[in-house]
Amino acid sequence: MGLGDEYDISETEWEDLPILDIHFSVEEDDREELEKIHPNLKSANLIKCTKFFDEHYMIEIPDIDLDLLENPEKVFKDTEIETNLNQINGASKELKRV
């Protein structure tokens, strides 16, 4: 789903509705940090983070098949990525109040 694309919610469960979709370009310094998390992440060029209506997140890295990582949930647990997701979550809650 891209910017300005229409989203058909007629067949979608409420918890599966995306409410925030952020794309991050990965620079060389970022690749070095990603490699510290897992060696296979160093080839990433883009990281896509989607927050859904029920407040769960989905991380996609189009250049990498995350299923090939051993235990991908553990790879991202207790990392700077999780910290950043928590900050995004906090910021979105603040925006809801405005």
C-alpha positions in Angstrom: 0.0 0.0 0.0 1.5 3.3 -1.0 0.9 6.9 -0.2 -2.5 8.0 -1.5 -3.6 4.4 -2.3 -7.1 3.6 -1.2 -7.6 0.8 1.2 -10.7 -1.4 1.0 -11.8 -2.3 4.5 -14.9 -4.2 3.6 -13.2 -7.6 3.9 -10.7 -6.8 6.6 -11.0 -7.5 10.3 -10.6 -4.4 12.5 -7.3 -5.6 14.1 -5.7 -6.0 10.7 -6.3 -2.4 9.6 -3.0 -0.6 9.1 -3.0 2.8 10.8 0.7 3.8 10.4 3.1 2.7 7.7 6.7 4.0 7.9 9.5 3.3 5.4 13.1 3.8 6.5 16.0 4.0 4.1 19.0 2.1 5.4 22.4 3.9 5.2 25.9 2.4 5.6 26.0 3.3 9.4 22.6 1.6 9.8 23.9 -1.5 8.1 26.7 -1.8 10.6 24.2 -1.6 13.5 21.9 -4.1 11.8 24.7 -6.5 11.3 25.3 -6.4 15.1 21.7 -7.6 15.6 22.1 -10.3 13.0 24.7 -10.8 10.2 22.0 -11.3 7.5 20.5 -7.9 8.2 23.5 -6.0 6.8 22.1 -6.3 3.2 18.9 -4.4 4.0 18.2 -1.3 1.9 14.7 -0.5 3.3 12.9 -1.3 6.5 9.1 -1.0 6.6 7.3 -0.8 9.9 3.5 -1.0 10.0 1.3 -0.4 13.0 -2.1 -2.0 13.0 -5.4 -0.9 14.7 -5.0 -3.5 17.5 -1.5 -1.9 18.2 0.6 -4.9 16.9 3.5 -4.1 14.5 4.8 -5.8 11.4 8.4 -5.3 10.3 9.3 -6.0 6.7 12.7 -5.9 5.1 12.0 -6.5 1.4 15.7 -7.4 0.7 15.7 -10.2 3.2 13.5 -13.2 3.8 12.9 -12.9 7.6 11.8 -16.5 7.6 15.4 -17.5 6.9 16.6 -15.9 10.1 16.7 -18.2 13.1 13.8 -17.2 15.4 13.1 -13.7 13.8 11.1 -12.6 16.8 14.1 -13.1 19.1 16.3 -11.2 16.6 14.2 -8.0 17.1 13.5 -8.5 20.8 15.4 -6.2 23.2 17.0 -4.3 20.4 17.1 -0.7 19.4 14.4 -1.5 16.8 12.0 -2.5 19.6 12.9 0.7 21.5 12.1 2.7 18.4 8.8 0.9 17.9 7.9 1.7 21.5 8.7 5.4 20.9 6.6 5.4 17.7 3.8 3.8 19.7 4.1 6.5 22.4 4.1 9.2 19.8 1.0 7.8 18.1 -0.8 7.7 21.4 0.1 11.3 21.9 -1.3 12.2 18.5 -4.6 10.4 19.3 -5.0 12.8 22.3 -4.6 15.9 20.1 
